[in-house]
Amino acid sequence: MKGDILQQKKYQRRKFCRFCSEKTEYIDYKNIKLLKGYLTERGKILPRRMTGTCAKHQRELTEAIKRARNIALLAFSEK
């Protein structure tokens, strides 16, 4: 059982930053479809270790989500 867990971790694929690979210069706060992919079902922002984004783009993503929430494009929390 313990060996199975170690094997799963060993062969886990490395996450990569989607924004770096697509050479995205700006994460638009009006792109709600993209931003919703980085939120939990409760409306919380997913951390880097789950999404695989780099630090630079995680900061930009967080800023875009907060902007979208402030102008009511995204809800602060889901019901």
PyMOL Python script that loads the backbone (N, CA, C, O; Angstrom):
from pymol import cmd

cmd.read_pdbstr("""\
ATOM      1  N   MET A   1       0.828  -1.192   0.000  1.00  0.00           N
ATOM      2  CA  MET A   1       0.000   0.000   0.000  1.00  0.00           C
ATOM      3  C   MET A   1       0.869   1.251   0.000  1.00  0.00           C
ATOM      4  O   MET A   1       0.624   2.187  -0.761  1.00  0.00           O
ATOM      5  N   LYS A   2       1.880   1.260   0.852  1.00  0.00           N
ATOM      6  CA  LYS A   2       2.754   2.418   0.906  1.00  0.00           C
ATOM      7  C   LYS A   2       3.553   2.554  -0.388  1.00  0.00           C
ATOM      8  O   LYS A   2       3.813   3.666  -0.847  1.00  0.00           O
ATOM      9  N   GLY A   3       3.937   1.431  -0.968  1.00  0.00           N
ATOM     10  CA  GLY A   3       4.670   1.438  -2.228  1.00  0.00           C
ATOM     11  C   GLY A   3       3.833   1.977  -3.382  1.00  0.00           C
ATOM     12  O   GLY A   3       4.361   2.630  -4.282  1.00  0.00           O
ATOM     13  N   ASP A   4       2.522   1.704  -3.358  1.00  0.00           N
ATOM     14  CA  ASP A   4       1.637   2.203  -4.402  1.00  0.00           C
ATOM     15  C   ASP A   4       1.575   3.721  -4.395  1.00  0.00           C
ATOM     16  O   ASP A   4       1.567   4.354  -5.452  1.00  0.00           O
ATOM     17  N   ILE A   5       1.530   4.305  -3.202  1.00  0.00           N
ATOM     18  CA  ILE A   5       1.474   5.758  -3.081  1.00  0.00           C
ATOM     19  C   ILE A   5       2.767   6.379  -3.600  1.00  0.00           C
ATOM     20  O   ILE A   5       2.737   7.399  -4.287  1.00  0.00           O
ATOM     21  N   LEU A   6       3.889   5.770  -3.273  1.00  0.00           N
ATOM     22  CA  LEU A   6       5.168   6.288  -3.747  1.00  0.00           C
ATOM     23  C   LEU A   6       5.275   6.205  -5.263  1.00  0.00           C
ATOM     24  O   LEU A   6       5.816   7.110  -5.899  1.00  0.00           O
ATOM     25  N   GLN A   7       4.764   5.128  -5.843  1.00  0.00           N
ATOM     26  CA  GLN A   7       4.813   4.994  -7.293  1.00  0.00           C
ATOM     27  C   GLN A   7       3.937   6.038  -7.972  1.00  0.00           C
ATOM     28  O   GLN A   7       4.305   6.562  -9.024  1.00  0.00           O
ATOM     29  N   GLN A   8       2.791   6.346  -7.390  1.00  0.00           N
ATOM     30  CA  GLN A   8       1.919   7.361  -7.968  1.00  0.00           C
ATOM     31  C   GLN A   8       2.605   8.717  -7.966  1.00  0.00           C
ATOM     32  O   GLN A   8       2.537   9.447  -8.955  1.00  0.00           O
ATOM     33  N   LYS A   9       3.265   9.061  -6.867  1.00  0.00           N
ATOM     34  CA  LYS A   9       3.946  10.344  -6.790  1.00  0.00           C
ATOM     35  C   LYS A   9       5.129  10.399  -7.745  1.00  0.00           C
ATOM     36  O   LYS A   9       5.426  11.444  -8.324  1.00  0.00           O
ATOM     37  N   LYS A  10       5.799   9.268  -7.902  1.00  0.00           N
ATOM     38  CA  LYS A  10       6.975   9.224  -8.758  1.00  0.00           C
ATOM     39  C   LYS A  10       6.614   9.498 -10.217  1.00  0.00           C
ATOM     40  O   LYS A  10       7.364  10.172 -10.923  1.00  0.00           O
ATOM     41  N   TYR A  11       5.483   8.987 -10.670  1.00  0.00           N
ATOM     42  CA  TYR A  11       5.105   9.117 -12.067  1.00  0.00           C
ATOM     43  C   TYR A  11       4.124  10.255 -12.325  1.00  0.00           C
ATOM     44  O   TYR A  11       3.571  10.358 -13.420  1.00  0.00           O
ATOM     45  N   GLN A  12       3.907  11.098 -11.343  1.00  0.00           N
ATOM     46  CA  GLN A  12       3.011  12.222 -11.535  1.00  0.00           C
ATOM     47  C   GLN A  12       3.628  13.206 -12.527  1.00  0.00           C
ATOM     48  O   GLN A  12       4.814  13.522 -12.439  1.00  0.00           O
ATOM     49  N   ARG A  13       2.826  13.682 -13.459  1.00  0.00           N
ATOM     50  CA  ARG A  13       3.323  14.619 -14.456  1.00  0.00           C
ATOM     51  C   ARG A  13       3.569  15.981 -13.836  1.00  0.00           C
ATOM     52  O   ARG A  13       2.802  16.423 -12.980  1.00  0.00           O
ATOM     53  N   ARG A  14       4.617  16.643 -14.253  1.00  0.00           N
ATOM     54  CA  ARG A  14       4.939  17.965 -13.721  1.00  0.00           C
ATOM     55  C   ARG A  14       3.962  18.978 -14.298  1.00  0.00           C
ATOM     56  O   ARG A  14       3.701  18.985 -15.501  1.00  0.00           O
ATOM     57  N   LYS A  15       3.430  19.826 -13.444  1.00  0.00           N
ATOM     58  CA  LYS A  15       2.509  20.857 -13.897  1.00  0.00           C
ATOM     59  C   LYS A  15       3.307  21.984 -14.536  1.00  0.00           C
ATOM     60  O   LYS A  15       4.445  22.247 -14.149  1.00  0.00           O
ATOM     61  N   PHE A  16       2.712  22.638 -15.501  1.00  0.00           N
ATOM     62  CA  PHE A  16       3.381  23.750 -16.165  1.00  0.00           C
ATOM     63  C   PHE A  16       2.438  24.937 -16.224  1.00  0.00           C
ATOM     64  O   PHE A  16       1.219  24.788 -16.137  1.00  0.00           O
ATOM     65  N   CYS A  17       3.011  26.101 -16.372  1.00  0.00           N
ATOM     66  CA  CYS A  17       2.219  27.327 -16.429  1.00  0.00           C
ATOM     67  C   CYS A  17       1.599  27.458 -17.816  1.00  0.00           C
ATOM     68  O   CYS A  17       2.307  27.557 -18.818  1.00  0.00           O
ATOM     69  N   ARG A  18       0.301  27.458 -17.860  1.00  0.00           N
ATOM     70  CA  ARG A  18      -0.428  27.568 -19.120  1.00  0.00           C
ATOM     71  C   ARG A  18      -0.191  28.921 -19.782  1.00  0.00           C
ATOM     72  O   ARG A  18      -0.126  29.014 -21.008  1.00  0.00           O
ATOM     73  N   PHE A  19      -0.063  29.960 -18.977  1.00  0.00           N
ATOM     74  CA  PHE A  19       0.116  31.306 -19.509  1.00  0.00           C
ATOM     75  C   PHE A  19       1.503  31.487 -20.116  1.00  0.00           C
ATOM     76  O   PHE A  19       1.658  32.186 -21.117  1.00  0.00           O
ATOM     77  N   CYS A  20       2.513  30.858 -19.513  1.00  0.00           N
ATOM     78  CA  CYS A  20       3.876  30.925 -20.064  1.00  0.00           C
ATOM     79  C   CYS A  20       3.963  30.160 -21.377  1.00  0.00           C
ATOM     80  O   CYS A  20       4.581  30.634 -22.330  1.00  0.00           O
ATOM     81  N   SER A  21       3.354  28.991 -21.436  1.00  0.00           N
ATOM     82  CA  SER A  21       3.434  28.179 -22.651  1.00  0.00           C
ATOM     83  C   SER A  21       2.684  28.829 -23.812  1.00  0.00           C
ATOM     84  O   SER A  21       3.073  28.667 -24.968  1.00  0.00           O
ATOM     85  N   GLU A  22       1.614  29.563 -23.513  1.00  0.00           N
ATOM     86  CA  GLU A  22       0.858  30.267 -24.559  1.00  0.00           C
ATOM     87  C   GLU A  22       1.396  31.670 -24.797  1.00  0.00           C
ATOM     88  O   GLU A  22       0.910  32.380 -25.677  1.00  0.00           O
ATOM     89  N   LYS A  23       2.399  32.074 -24.018  1.00  0.00           N
ATOM     90  CA  LYS A  23       3.017  33.408 -24.100  1.00  0.00           C
ATOM     91  C   LYS A  23       1.975  34.521 -23.949  1.00  0.00           C
ATOM     92  O   LYS A  23       1.945  35.477 -24.724  1.00  0.00           O
ATOM     93  N   THR A  24       1.128  34.372 -22.935  1.00  0.00           N
ATOM     94  CA  THR A  24       0.105  35.363 -22.627  1.00  0.00           C
ATOM     95  C   THR A  24       0.755  36.567 -21.964  1.00  0.00           C
ATOM     96  O   THR A  24       1.487  36.423 -20.984  1.00  0.00           O
ATOM     97  N   GLU A  25       0.487  37.752 -22.497  1.00  0.00           N
ATOM     98  CA  GLU A  25       1.084  38.958 -21.930  1.00  0.00           C
ATOM     99  C   GLU A  25       0.219  39.557 -20.825  1.00  0.00           C
ATOM    100  O   GLU A  25       0.737  40.157 -19.884  1.00  0.00           O
ATOM    101  N   TYR A  26      -1.098  39.396 -20.941  1.00  0.00           N
ATOM    102  CA  TYR A  26      -2.005  40.038 -20.001  1.00  0.00           C
ATOM    103  C   TYR A  26      -3.180  39.108 -19.731  1.00  0.00           C
ATOM    104  O   TYR A  26      -3.787  38.581 -20.664  1.00  0.00           O
ATOM    105  N   ILE A  27      -3.499  38.907 -18.465  1.00  0.00           N
ATOM    106  CA  ILE A  27      -4.664  38.104 -18.089  1.00  0.00           C
ATOM    107  C   ILE A  27      -5.833  39.070 -17.927  1.00  0.00           C
ATOM    108  O   ILE A  27      -5.842  39.899 -17.017  1.00  0.00           O
ATOM    109  N   ASP A  28      -6.799  38.959 -18.798  1.00  0.00           N
ATOM    110  CA  ASP A  28      -7.904  39.909 -18.842  1.00  0.00           C
ATOM    111  C   ASP A  28      -8.955  39.572 -17.788  1.00  0.00           C
ATOM    112  O   ASP A  28      -9.411  38.432 -17.701  1.00  0.00           O
ATOM    113  N   TYR A  29      -9.331  40.556 -16.998  1.00  0.00           N
ATOM    114  CA  TYR A  29     -10.324  40.347 -15.944  1.00  0.00           C
ATOM    115  C   TYR A  29     -11.721  40.168 -16.514  1.00  0.00           C
ATOM    116  O   TYR A  29     -12.622  39.735 -15.795  1.00  0.00           O
ATOM    117  N   LYS A  30     -11.924  40.488 -17.785  1.00  0.00           N
ATOM    118  CA  LYS A  30     -13.237  40.335 -18.411  1.00  0.00           C
ATOM    119  C   LYS A  30     -13.451  38.940 -18.990  1.00  0.00           C
ATOM    120  O   LYS A  30     -14.558  38.606 -19.412  1.00  0.00           O
ATOM    121  N   ASN A  31     -12.403  38.128 -19.012  1.00  0.00           N
ATOM    122  CA  ASN A  31     -12.501  36.763 -19.524  1.00  0.00           C
ATOM    123  C   ASN A  31     -12.961  35.837 -18.388  1.00  0.00           C
ATOM    124  O   ASN A  31     -12.151  35.156 -17.758  1.00  0.00           O
ATOM    125  N   ILE A  32     -14.250  35.826 -18.146  1.00  0.00           N
ATOM    126  CA  ILE A  32     -14.826  35.109 -17.010  1.00  0.00           C
ATOM    127  C   ILE A  32     -14.675  33.599 -17.164  1.00  0.00           C
ATOM    128  O   ILE A  32     -14.465  32.893 -16.178  1.00  0.00           O
ATOM    129  N   LYS A  33     -14.780  33.107 -18.380  1.00  0.00           N
ATOM    130  CA  LYS A  33     -14.657  31.663 -18.620  1.00  0.00           C
ATOM    131  C   LYS A  33     -13.281  31.161 -18.182  1.00  0.00           C
ATOM    132  O   LYS A  33     -13.177  30.095 -17.576  1.00  0.00           O
ATOM    133  N   LEU A  34     -12.239  31.911 -18.479  1.00  0.00           N
ATOM    134  CA  LEU A  34     -10.883  31.544 -18.070  1.00  0.00           C
ATOM    135  C   LEU A  34     -10.730  31.631 -16.556  1.00  0.00           C
ATOM    136  O   LEU A  34     -10.179  30.724 -15.932  1.00  0.00           O
ATOM    137  N   LEU A  35     -11.212  32.711 -15.971  1.00  0.00           N
ATOM    138  CA  LEU A  35     -11.038  32.931 -14.531  1.00  0.00           C
ATOM    139  C   LEU A  35     -11.780  31.890 -13.696  1.00  0.00           C
ATOM    140  O   LEU A  35     -11.294  31.492 -12.637  1.00  0.00           O
ATOM    141  N   LYS A  36     -12.945  31.447 -14.154  1.00  0.00           N
ATOM    142  CA  LYS A  36     -13.712  30.452 -13.396  1.00  0.00           C
ATOM    143  C   LYS A  36     -12.978  29.120 -13.292  1.00  0.00           C
ATOM    144  O   LYS A  36     -13.241  28.337 -12.380  1.00  0.00           O
ATOM    145  N   GLY A  37     -12.069  28.861 -14.211  1.00  0.00           N
ATOM    146  CA  GLY A  37     -11.282  27.638 -14.162  1.00  0.00           C
ATOM    147  C   GLY A  37     -10.266  27.628 -13.033  1.00  0.00           C
ATOM    148  O   GLY A  37      -9.721  26.577 -12.697  1.00  0.00           O
ATOM    149  N   TYR A  38     -10.009  28.781 -12.451  1.00  0.00           N
ATOM    150  CA  TYR A  38      -9.039  28.903 -11.367  1.00  0.00           C
ATOM    151  C   TYR A  38      -9.707  29.172 -10.022  1.00  0.00           C
ATOM    152  O   TYR A  38      -9.061  29.622  -9.076  1.00  0.00           O
ATOM    153  N   LEU A  39     -11.011  28.890  -9.949  1.00  0.00           N
ATOM    154  CA  LEU A  39     -11.762  29.049  -8.705  1.00  0.00           C
ATOM    155  C   LEU A  39     -12.317  27.698  -8.273  1.00  0.00           C
ATOM    156  O   LEU A  39     -12.603  26.838  -9.106  1.00  0.00           O
ATOM    157  N   THR A  40     -12.468  27.520  -6.957  1.00  0.00           N
ATOM    158  CA  THR A  40     -13.121  26.318  -6.446  1.00  0.00           C
ATOM    159  C   THR A  40     -14.627  26.472  -6.611  1.00  0.00           C
ATOM    160  O   THR A  40     -15.110  27.535  -7.002  1.00  0.00           O
ATOM    161  N   GLU A  41     -15.359  25.418  -6.314  1.00  0.00           N
ATOM    162  CA  GLU A  41     -16.818  25.507  -6.394  1.00  0.00           C
ATOM    163  C   GLU A  41     -17.385  26.459  -5.342  1.00  0.00           C
ATOM    164  O   GLU A  41     -18.526  26.906  -5.456  1.00  0.00           O
ATOM    165  N   ARG A  42     -16.588  26.766  -4.320  1.00  0.00           N
ATOM    166  CA  ARG A  42     -17.006  27.714  -3.282  1.00  0.00           C
ATOM    167  C   ARG A  42     -16.593  29.151  -3.603  1.00  0.00           C
ATOM    168  O   ARG A  42     -16.945  30.076  -2.870  1.00  0.00           O
ATOM    169  N   GLY A  43     -15.851  29.342  -4.692  1.00  0.00           N
ATOM    170  CA  GLY A  43     -15.459  30.684  -5.107  1.00  0.00           C
ATOM    171  C   GLY A  43     -14.079  31.115  -4.642  1.00  0.00           C
ATOM    172  O   GLY A  43     -13.709  32.277  -4.810  1.00  0.00           O
ATOM    173  N   LYS A  44     -13.309  30.201  -4.059  1.00  0.00           N
ATOM    174  CA  LYS A  44     -11.960  30.547  -3.601  1.00  0.00           C
ATOM    175  C   LYS A  44     -10.963  30.374  -4.747  1.00  0.00           C
ATOM    176  O   LYS A  44     -11.157  29.544  -5.635  1.00  0.00           O
ATOM    177  N   ILE A  45      -9.903  31.165  -4.712  1.00  0.00           N
ATOM    178  CA  ILE A  45      -8.861  31.081  -5.732  1.00  0.00           C
ATOM    179  C   ILE A  45      -7.995  29.855  -5.455  1.00  0.00           C
ATOM    180  O   ILE A  45      -7.540  29.650  -4.329  1.00  0.00           O
ATOM    181  N   LEU A  46      -7.769  29.043  -6.488  1.00  0.00           N
ATOM    182  CA  LEU A  46      -6.946  27.845  -6.339  1.00  0.00           C
ATOM    183  C   LEU A  46      -5.473  28.221  -6.188  1.00  0.00           C
ATOM    184  O   LEU A  46      -5.008  29.156  -6.840  1.00  0.00           O
ATOM    185  N   PRO A  47      -4.733  27.507  -5.338  1.00  0.00           N
ATOM    186  CA  PRO A  47      -3.312  27.822  -5.142  1.00  0.00           C
ATOM    187  C   PRO A  47      -2.451  27.337  -6.313  1.00  0.00           C
ATOM    188  O   PRO A  47      -2.888  26.534  -7.137  1.00  0.00           O
ATOM    189  N   ARG A  48      -1.230  27.840  -6.363  1.00  0.00           N
ATOM    190  CA  ARG A  48      -0.277  27.490  -7.420  1.00  0.00           C
ATOM    191  C   ARG A  48      -0.002  26.004  -7.496  1.00  0.00           C
ATOM    192  O   ARG A  48       0.112  25.444  -8.587  1.00  0.00           O
ATOM    193  N   ARG A  49       0.105  25.365  -6.351  1.00  0.00           N
ATOM    194  CA  ARG A  49       0.460  23.943  -6.356  1.00  0.00           C
ATOM    195  C   ARG A  49      -0.619  23.079  -6.999  1.00  0.00           C
ATOM    196  O   ARG A  49      -0.338  21.960  -7.427  1.00  0.00           O
ATOM    197  N   MET A  50      -1.838  23.580  -7.071  1.00  0.00           N
ATOM    198  CA  MET A  50      -2.917  22.831  -7.715  1.00  0.00           C
ATOM    199  C   MET A  50      -3.054  23.182  -9.196  1.00  0.00           C
ATOM    200  O   MET A  50      -3.363  22.314 -10.013  1.00  0.00           O
ATOM    201  N   THR A  51      -2.827  24.439  -9.542  1.00  0.00           N
ATOM    202  CA  THR A  51      -3.017  24.864 -10.932  1.00  0.00           C
ATOM    203  C   THR A  51      -1.757  24.744 -11.764  1.00  0.00           C
ATOM    204  O   THR A  51      -1.837  24.545 -12.977  1.00  0.00           O
ATOM    205  N   GLY A  52      -0.589  24.861 -11.138  1.00  0.00           N
ATOM    206  CA  GLY A  52       0.669  24.761 -11.868  1.00  0.00           C
ATOM    207  C   GLY A  52       1.137  26.068 -12.472  1.00  0.00           C
ATOM    208  O   GLY A  52       2.111  26.076 -13.226  1.00  0.00           O
ATOM    209  N   THR A  53       0.477  27.172 -12.167  1.00  0.00           N
ATOM    210  CA  THR A  53       0.913  28.456 -12.718  1.00  0.00           C
ATOM    211  C   THR A  53       2.177  28.936 -12.020  1.00  0.00           C
ATOM    212  O   THR A  53       2.435  28.583 -10.869  1.00  0.00           O
ATOM    213  N   CYS A  54       2.965  29.747 -12.727  1.00  0.00           N
ATOM    214  CA  CYS A  54       4.180  30.300 -12.128  1.00  0.00           C
ATOM    215  C   CYS A  54       3.789  31.452 -11.198  1.00  0.00           C
ATOM    216  O   CYS A  54       2.640  31.896 -11.206  1.00  0.00           O
ATOM    217  N   ALA A  55       4.732  31.928 -10.408  1.00  0.00           N
ATOM    218  CA  ALA A  55       4.450  32.959  -9.404  1.00  0.00           C
ATOM    219  C   ALA A  55       3.966  34.258 -10.047  1.00  0.00           C
ATOM    220  O   ALA A  55       3.034  34.894  -9.556  1.00  0.00           O
ATOM    221  N   LYS A  56       4.602  34.641 -11.139  1.00  0.00           N
ATOM    222  CA  LYS A  56       4.235  35.888 -11.823  1.00  0.00           C
ATOM    223  C   LYS A  56       2.788  35.845 -12.305  1.00  0.00           C
ATOM    224  O   LYS A  56       2.019  36.780 -12.079  1.00  0.00           O
ATOM    225  N   HIS A  57       2.430  34.759 -12.967  1.00  0.00           N
ATOM    226  CA  HIS A  57       1.081  34.667 -13.505  1.00  0.00           C
ATOM    227  C   HIS A  57       0.041  34.385 -12.424  1.00  0.00           C
ATOM    228  O   HIS A  57      -1.126  34.736 -12.596  1.00  0.00           O
ATOM    229  N   GLN A  58       0.431  33.769 -11.331  1.00  0.00           N
ATOM    230  CA  GLN A  58      -0.502  33.571 -10.217  1.00  0.00           C
ATOM    231  C   GLN A  58      -0.886  34.926  -9.617  1.00  0.00           C
ATOM    232  O   GLN A  58      -2.048  35.152  -9.278  1.00  0.00           O
ATOM    233  N   ARG A  59       0.097  35.827  -9.488  1.00  0.00           N
ATOM    234  CA  ARG A  59      -0.202  37.171  -8.979  1.00  0.00           C
ATOM    235  C   ARG A  59      -1.133  37.915  -9.930  1.00  0.00           C
ATOM    236  O   ARG A  59      -2.091  38.552  -9.491  1.00  0.00           O
ATOM    237  N   GLU A  60      -0.855  37.835 -11.236  1.00  0.00           N
ATOM    238  CA  GLU A  60      -1.711  38.498 -12.223  1.00  0.00           C
ATOM    239  C   GLU A  60      -3.119  37.891 -12.227  1.00  0.00           C
ATOM    240  O   GLU A  60      -4.111  38.608 -12.352  1.00  0.00           O
ATOM    241  N   LEU A  61      -3.191  36.592 -12.092  1.00  0.00           N
ATOM    242  CA  LEU A  61      -4.475  35.892 -12.065  1.00  0.00           C
ATOM    243  C   LEU A  61      -5.298  36.309 -10.848  1.00  0.00           C
ATOM    244  O   LEU A  61      -6.499  36.557 -10.954  1.00  0.00           O
ATOM    245  N   THR A  62      -4.641  36.385  -9.696  1.00  0.00           N
ATOM    246  CA  THR A  62      -5.313  36.811  -8.469  1.00  0.00           C
ATOM    247  C   THR A  62      -5.843  38.232  -8.609  1.00  0.00           C
ATOM    248  O   THR A  62      -6.967  38.530  -8.206  1.00  0.00           O
ATOM    249  N   GLU A  63      -5.024  39.101  -9.183  1.00  0.00           N
ATOM    250  CA  GLU A  63      -5.436  40.491  -9.386  1.00  0.00           C
ATOM    251  C   GLU A  63      -6.628  40.573 -10.338  1.00  0.00           C
ATOM    252  O   GLU A  63      -7.554  41.349 -10.101  1.00  0.00           O
ATOM    253  N   ALA A  64      -6.614  39.784 -11.409  1.00  0.00           N
ATOM    254  CA  ALA A  64      -7.715  39.784 -12.375  1.00  0.00           C
ATOM    255  C   ALA A  64      -9.006  39.270 -11.737  1.00  0.00           C
ATOM    256  O   ALA A  64     -10.081  39.815 -11.989  1.00  0.00           O
ATOM    257  N   ILE A  65      -8.906  38.229 -10.917  1.00  0.00           N
ATOM    258  CA  ILE A  65     -10.091  37.688 -10.245  1.00  0.00           C
ATOM    259  C   ILE A  65     -10.662  38.716  -9.273  1.00  0.00           C
ATOM    260  O   ILE A  65     -11.878  38.891  -9.198  1.00  0.00           O
ATOM    261  N   LYS A  66      -9.796  39.390  -8.534  1.00  0.00           N
ATOM    262  CA  LYS A  66     -10.270  40.403  -7.588  1.00  0.00           C
ATOM    263  C   LYS A  66     -10.918  41.578  -8.307  1.00  0.00           C
ATOM    264  O   LYS A  66     -11.913  42.121  -7.827  1.00  0.00           O
ATOM    265  N   ARG A  67     -10.370  41.978  -9.449  1.00  0.00           N
ATOM    266  CA  ARG A  67     -10.981  43.057 -10.236  1.00  0.00           C
ATOM    267  C   ARG A  67     -12.355  42.641 -10.741  1.00  0.00           C
ATOM    268  O   ARG A  67     -13.308  43.418 -10.678  1.00  0.00           O
ATOM    269  N   ALA A  68     -12.453  41.419 -11.241  1.00  0.00           N
ATOM    270  CA  ALA A  68     -13.733  40.928 -11.754  1.00  0.00           C
ATOM    271  C   ALA A  68     -14.774  40.849 -10.637  1.00  0.00           C
ATOM    272  O   ALA A  68     -15.954  41.109 -10.870  1.00  0.00           O
ATOM    273  N   ARG A  69     -14.348  40.496  -9.446  1.00  0.00           N
ATOM    274  CA  ARG A  69     -15.274  40.456  -8.309  1.00  0.00           C
ATOM    275  C   ARG A  69     -15.745  41.861  -7.945  1.00  0.00           C
ATOM    276  O   ARG A  69     -16.922  42.061  -7.646  1.00  0.00           O
ATOM    277  N   ASN A  70     -14.838  42.831  -7.967  1.00  0.00           N
ATOM    278  CA  ASN A  70     -15.188  44.196  -7.571  1.00  0.00           C
ATOM    279  C   ASN A  70     -16.193  44.846  -8.510  1.00  0.00           C
ATOM    280  O   ASN A  70     -17.013  45.652  -8.071  1.00  0.00           O
ATOM    281  N   ILE A  71     -16.144  44.513  -9.785  1.00  0.00           N
ATOM    282  CA  ILE A  71     -17.120  45.103 -10.701  1.00  0.00           C
ATOM    283  C   ILE A  71     -18.265  44.130 -11.012  1.00  0.00           C
ATOM    284  O   ILE A  71     -18.990  44.307 -11.990  1.00  0.00           O
ATOM    285  N   ALA A  72     -18.416  43.113 -10.176  1.00  0.00           N
ATOM    286  CA  ALA A  72     -19.542  42.170 -10.190  1.00  0.00           C
ATOM    287  C   ALA A  72     -19.606  41.292 -11.436  1.00  0.00           C
ATOM    288  O   ALA A  72     -20.694  40.885 -11.843  1.00  0.00           O
ATOM    289  N   LEU A  73     -18.462  40.994 -12.047  1.00  0.00           N
ATOM    290  CA  LEU A  73     -18.444  40.009 -13.125  1.00  0.00           C
ATOM    291  C   LEU A  73     -18.373  38.599 -12.551  1.00  0.00           C
ATOM    292  O   LEU A  73     -18.880  37.648 -13.147  1.00  0.00           O
ATOM    293  N   LEU A  74     -17.740  38.474 -11.391  1.00  0.00           N
ATOM    294  CA  LEU A  74     -17.662  37.208 -10.655  1.00  0.00           C
ATOM    295  C   LEU A  74     -18.276  37.406  -9.277  1.00  0.00           C
ATOM    296  O   LEU A  74     -18.209  38.493  -8.703  1.00  0.00           O
ATOM    297  N   ALA A  75     -18.868  36.353  -8.761  1.00  0.00           N
ATOM    298  CA  ALA A  75     -19.414  36.409  -7.407  1.00  0.00           C
ATOM    299  C   ALA A  75     -18.290  36.219  -6.395  1.00  0.00           C
ATOM    300  O   ALA A  75     -17.313  35.523  -6.670  1.00  0.00           O
ATOM    301  N   PHE A  76     -18.429  36.834  -5.232  1.00  0.00           N
ATOM    302  CA  PHE A  76     -17.430  36.662  -4.181  1.00  0.00           C
ATOM    303  C   PHE A  76     -17.482  35.252  -3.617  1.00  0.00           C
ATOM    304  O   PHE A  76     -16.449  34.694  -3.247  1.00  0.00           O
ATOM    305  N   SER A  77     -18.661  34.676  -3.550  1.00  0.00           N
ATOM    306  CA  SER A  77     -18.801  33.293  -3.084  1.00  0.00           C
ATOM    307  C   SER A  77     -19.970  32.653  -3.819  1.00  0.00           C
ATOM    308  O   SER A  77     -20.922  33.324  -4.219  1.00  0.00           O
ATOM    309  N   GLU A  78     -19.874  31.356  -3.982  1.00  0.00           N
ATOM    310  CA  GLU A  78     -20.944  30.608  -4.643  1.00  0.00           C
ATOM    311  C   GLU A  78     -21.873  30.032  -3.585  1.00  0.00           C
ATOM    312  O   GLU A  78     -21.437  29.703  -2.482  1.00  0.00           O
ATOM    313  N   LYS A  79     -23.141  29.913  -3.916  1.00  0.00           N
ATOM    314  CA  LYS A  79     -24.105  29.360  -2.962  1.00  0.00           C
ATOM    315  C   LYS A  79     -24.228  27.885  -3.126  1.00  0.00           C
ATOM    316  O   LYS A  79     -24.995  27.245  -2.407  1.00  0.00           O
TER     317      LYS A  79
END
""", "prot")
cmd.dss("prot")
cmd.show_as("cartoon", "prot")
cmd.util.cbc("prot")
cmd.orient("prot")
